[in-house]
Amino acid sequence: MKLLPIVYQDLRKAKKWYFEINAALGEDFKLKVNKELDYIKQYPKHYQKRYKELRLAIVARFPYTVYYLIEEELKIVVVIGVLAQKQSFNSIKKRLKK
């Protein structure tokens, strides 16, 4: 599994926000995101394609979505974003064009 560099920014921003509310909530967010990433790694085709080749996985308990692609030739999952569901889908579309 490969996470684009911008995904680390997404995660730092979200974790920081939840940790500022409550440290336990921040830890739970981190745990739930990691659990979802592990699931995607194990079952990459579980989630259907939603936009071209893009797949979406909802993070349990939190209003966040993991956006990813499966690079069939390289046999690798590429995570292109972990964003709050209220954020614009246009930001993900821009990442796809890069």
Disulfide bonds with the S-S distance in Angstrom:
none
